[in-house]
Structures are given as structure tokens and as C-alpha cells.
Amino acid sequence: MAKKKAAHGGARLGAGRKPSEDGPSVPVTATVPESLVTALEAIAEAEGWSRSKAVTEAIRLLVARKKR
């Protein structure tokens, strides 16, 4: 019996999400006061960011401040 061909041609070179300048992303789960989430979402909306991007930027600022 003959083998069936794949339904698609396989992965394309350069396809998919581009890697971040900081390396691969990992999920982080945290419990945060609702008031902080509301404030963070307001900032994210004003900047045109996702919530994830806003959290990343907040962590980046904290890490930079602590390195000084």
C-alpha cells in the first residue's frame, strides 16, 4: 500500500513568532491586587500594549532600578 502524502507542505522558513531580543518568553502566574491590574491595563491601553507587554515593561524597569 502506498504512503499518503502530508496534508500540507511543512514548516516554512521564517514562519512563526519572531524571537524577542531578550530570548524566549515563559509564562508567569502571579496574584496581584485588582487596583494594580486596573492601573496597569490603563497604562497598557494608553501605550497600545498588551497586558503581557505592560507586565514585561514593569518588570524590566524594576530590574533596571535594582541593578543601580
Residue pairs with C-beta under 8 A, 6 or more apart in sequence:
28 55
40 51
40 54
40 55
40 58
41 51
41 54
43 49
43 54
44 50
44 51
44 53
44 54
47 53
47 54
49 57
